[in-house]
């Protein structure tokens, strides 16, 4: 009976998968609010963006931290941290609009 040894299996990037799932959890509603707000009769939906902004900031920071932990652990294990890098980049993408609103001179 042939079995796969643990050394032959590829270890999954758990922190990267978690960070991507968390990013999708907040990016999809934010994108929906943005696209619906572009419709001429739906300008009243922008208040949801105000509610969503602090949630984006908090989850973005959590995602960056989880992605960074995943990158460090994968590099120390001698593996490629592709999913963790993608997750950390999505976390940064979530934090950037909040920083833009806070540091914008037009506000």
N, C-alpha and C positions, 0 to 999 in steps of 0.2 A: 504494500500500500504506500503510495507516494504522498508525501505531505510537504507543504511549503514551510520552510524553516523561517523563524522570525527575522533572521538576518537577510533573507531574500526578499522580504516584503518592504515596500516603500512606506515610510512613516508619513502620515498626513500632517499637514500644517494646521493644527487645531486653532491656534491663535489667529492665523490668517483667515480661516473660514469664519470664525466668530466675528472678526472685525468686518468682513465683507457683508455678512448677514445683518449686523447692526447698522452698517452704512446704508444698505438697501432699505432697511426698515424706516429710515428717516428721509432718505433721498427721494424715494418714490412719492410720498405725500407732498414734499416740497416741490417737486417737479409738476405734480398735478395742480397744485395751487397756482404756480406760475403760469402754466398753460391755460388753465381756466380763466385766470385773471386777464389774459390777453384778449378774451372775447369781449366785444363791445358792451354787451348787456350784463356782464358779470364782474364789474369793477368793485362791487361790494365785498368780494371774497378776499381782498387784500388784507383784511383784518386778521385772517387766519395766518398770514405770513408773520404778523407781529407776534402771535401766540407761538408760532413754530420756531421763531428765531432763537429764543433761549434754549429750547429743546435741542435745536441743531448745534448750538455752542457746547452744551453739556455732553451730548452724545459724541460730538466730534472730538472733544478732548479725550473721552473714554476710548474711542476707537483708535486715536493716535497712540495712547498708552498701551492698549492691547496689541496693536500692530508692532510697536517698538519692542515690546517684550517678546513677541513672536520672532522678530528679526534677530534679536540678540540670541535667543535660544537656538534658532536654526543655524546661525553662523557658528555658534560654539559647538554644535553637533556636526558641523562640516557638511551641512545640506544647504540647498538653495532656498532662500526665504521669499519666493515669488509671491505667494498669496499674502504674506504679511506685509510686503512692500505695497501691494495693491491696496490692502486694507488701510495702511497708514496714509497713503496718498488720498484715499477717499475721505478719511478723517480730516485731513488738511483741507480738502475741498469743502467740507462742511463748516469748518471754522472760518474760512476766508470771507464769506458774506457777512458774518457777524463782525469781523474786524473791519471790513469795508464800511459798514454802517457806523461803527463806533468812531472810526478815525477819518471819516469823510468830512470835507470842509463844506459840502453843499447842504448838510443837514442843519 
